[in-house]
């Protein structure tokens, strides 16, 4: 066997979503963020287009700008009747509670050879690699996909092109909680053998 399957299986099964509200104030160092991104780019990619792009909000100032943009956008684009204080608080506070936030973007194949769903799938695999690497470091991760990321205003905030897509914000921080347990249905519930 080329790799220790037991260790790989344990890492995969240990991956959890841990929310920014559950992070300590301990900072994730840039070198760790770089390792997370170095592993992200080894995801499968159709046609070797490598469609992932990352914008790292590491400094407190950059996370404050993200916080202000998100909360202002929500406030400006929500009616009084539909305003949800909890949603507003999450958009405002989560970047500030995190040590780092990474905008995960997808740049489609400029030649149009690869379908959008294939490019999105490649970026999703990159996010899984990010999760697994963060887990190996004992760092909590949370892949958020709030409605704001799909807006033209958010694209402009990130400085990405019209055909590019933000596929989420990946929050990272050291957990203040015990590492959560998890479970999945046995494969018999989700598998048909032919």
C-alpha positions in Angstrom: 0.0 0.0 0.0 1.4 3.4 -1.0 -0.1 5.4 1.9 -1.4 4.6 5.3 -5.1 4.0 4.5 -6.0 4.0 8.2 -4.6 7.5 8.7 -6.3 8.8 5.5 -9.7 7.3 6.5 -9.4 8.8 10.0 -8.7 12.2 8.6 -11.6 12.0 6.2 -14.0 10.8 8.9 -12.7 13.5 11.3 -13.5 16.4 9.0 -16.2 18.7 10.4 -17.8 22.0 9.9 -16.8 24.2 12.8 -18.4 27.7 12.8 -16.7 31.0 13.5 -18.8 31.4 16.7 -16.8 28.4 17.9 -13.3 29.8 17.3 -10.8 31.1 19.8 -8.8 34.3 19.3 -5.7 32.3 18.5 -4.4 33.3 15.1 -3.8 30.8 12.2 -0.4 31.6 10.8 0.1 32.5 7.2 2.3 29.4 6.6 -0.6 27.1 7.6 -2.9 29.0 5.3 -0.3 28.5 2.5 -0.3 24.8 3.2 -4.1 24.7 3.1 -4.0 26.3 -0.4 -1.1 24.3 -1.6 -3.1 21.1 -1.0 -6.3 22.7 -2.4 -4.7 23.1 -5.8 -4.1 19.3 -6.1 -7.8 18.7 -6.6 -8.9 16.9 -9.7 -9.3 19.3 -12.7 -10.9 18.4 -16.0 -8.7 19.5 -18.9 -6.1 20.7 -16.3 -7.8 24.1 -16.3 -7.2 24.6 -12.6 -10.2 26.9 -12.3 -9.8 27.8 -8.6 -8.8 31.2 -7.4 -8.4 32.3 -3.8 -8.6 35.6 -2.1 -7.2 35.5 1.5 -8.6 37.9 4.1 -5.8 37.4 6.7 -5.3 40.9 8.1 -7.8 42.3 10.6 -8.3 45.3 8.3 -9.3 43.1 5.4 -11.7 41.0 7.5 -13.2 44.2 8.8 -13.8 45.4 5.2 -15.4 42.1 4.3 -17.6 42.4 7.4 -18.7 45.9 6.6 -19.4 45.1 3.0 -21.5 42.1 3.8 -23.5 43.7 6.5 -24.1 46.9 4.6 -25.2 44.9 1.5 -27.7 42.9 3.5 -29.0 46.0 5.2 -29.4 47.8 1.9 -31.0 44.8 0.0 -33.4 43.6 2.6 -36.8 45.0 3.3 -38.0 45.7 6.8 -40.4 42.8 6.7 -37.7 40.3 5.6 -34.8 41.6 7.6 -33.4 38.8 9.8 -31.2 40.1 12.7 -29.5 36.7 13.0 -28.5 36.6 9.3 -27.2 40.2 9.6 -25.2 39.3 12.7 -23.6 36.3 10.9 -22.6 38.4 7.9 -21.1 41.1 10.1 -19.5 39.1 12.9 -18.2 35.9 11.3 -15.3 37.5 9.4 -14.3 39.2 12.7 -14.5 36.0 14.7 -12.3 34.1 12.2 -8.6 34.1 12.0 -8.8 34.0 8.2 -11.4 34.0 5.6 -10.8 32.7 2.0 -13.0 33.7 -0.9 -13.1 30.6 -3.1 -13.7 31.6 -6.7 -14.1 29.8 -10.0 -12.6 31.0 -13.3 -14.3 29.2 -16.2 -12.2 27.7 -19.0 -11.6 30.6 -21.3 -11.7 28.2 -24.3 -15.1 26.9 -23.3 -13.9 23.2 -23.5 -14.9 22.4 -20.0 -18.5 22.7 -18.7 -19.3 25.0 -15.8 -20.4 22.1 -13.7 -17.1 20.4 -14.2 -15.2 23.6 -13.2 -17.5 24.0 -10.1 -16.9 20.3 -9.2 -13.1 20.9 -9.4 -13.3 23.8 -7.1 -15.5 21.8 -4.7 -12.8 19.2 -4.6 -10.3 21.9 -3.8 -12.5 23.0 -0.9 -12.5 19.4 0.4 -8.7 19.4 0.3 -8.8 22.7 2.3 -11.1 21.1 4.9 -8.9 18.0 5.2 -5.7 20.0 5.6 -7.3 22.3 8.2 -8.5 19.2 10.1 -5.0 17.7 10.1 -3.8 21.0 11.7 -6.6 20.9 14.3 -8.1 24.0 12.7 -11.8 24.5 12.3 -13.2 25.2 8.9 -16.6 26.4 7.6 -17.5 26.7 3.9 -20.3 29.3 3.8 -22.4 30.1 0.7 -24.5 33.1 1.7 -26.7 34.6 -1.1 -24.5 37.7 -1.3 -21.6 35.8 -2.9 -23.6 35.4 -6.1 -24.3 39.1 -6.6 -22.6 41.5 -9.0 -21.8 43.8 -6.1 -19.8 41.0 -4.3 -18.0 40.2 -7.6 -17.1 43.9 -7.8 -15.9 43.8 -4.2 -13.7 40.9 -4.9 -12.6 42.3 -8.3 -13.6 39.2 -10.3 -14.9 39.2 -13.8 -18.5 38.8 -14.9 -18.2 35.1 -15.9 -16.3 34.2 -12.8 -18.1 32.9 -9.8 -17.5 33.1 -6.0 -18.4 29.7 -4.7 -18.1 30.5 -1.1 -16.2 31.9 1.9 -14.0 29.4 3.8 -13.7 30.5 7.4 -10.8 29.2 9.5 -9.9 29.3 13.2 -8.8 27.3 16.2 -11.8 25.7 17.8 -12.9 26.7 21.3 -15.0 23.5 21.5 -14.2 19.8 21.7 -13.8 18.4 18.1 -17.4 17.4 17.1 -18.3 13.8 16.5 -20.1 12.7 13.4 -21.8 9.9 11.6 -23.0 8.8 8.2 -25.5 6.3 7.0 -23.9 3.0 5.9 -23.1 2.7 2.2 -26.0 0.2 1.9 -28.4 3.1 2.1 -26.8 5.1 -0.7 -25.3 2.4 -3.1 -26.7 0.1 -5.8 -24.4 -2.6 -7.0 -25.0 -3.6 -10.7 
